[in-house]
């Protein structure tokens, strides 16, 4: 919850009552605590989760772009197995050249920034909240967490990623149409 809250049990301004473990603190506080935001009630950014989500978003987008280009440029005839090694080497060099020249780096940056700034911290806060609300590891709680993920997190992620992409592309006015046309198929897919 610290990812989007002041660290005092608030979630975007809403105060949630929950039990907290008390940690004994020494009376003398370190000056570094206030600088990092961990000592007082400041904001804490989940860097590890953000980096992981950003890296996964970059990897996923890269795979999607390469797959799309491969499908579009797929040769009509299959290469025979008896081709010489130099042809295979040239194919590898062509692939790397195509990857570097035709890759949409702005799209990759857009997806990476979404993972780093929004999805990583947001999903971290969401799962912390679910663990706090449903702390016992029972089948009932597991099923409820999965259901809440599908009902709350899934549509939220789709709404935010559509808005993020349209914002970056300067097409915010087209966002309601995009939601109407693509939100439900994306959610079901």
Buried (B, 14 or more C-beta within 10 A) or exposed (E): BBBBBBBEBBBEEEEEEEEEEEEEEEEEEEEEEEEEBBBEEBEBBBEEBBEBBBBBBBBBBBEEBBEEBEEEEEEEEEEEEEEEEEEEEEEEEEEEEBEEEEBBEEBBEBBBBBBBBBBBBBBBBBBBBBEBEBEEEEEEBEEBBEEBBEEEBBBEBBBBBBBBBBEBEEEEEEBEEBBEEEBEEBEEE
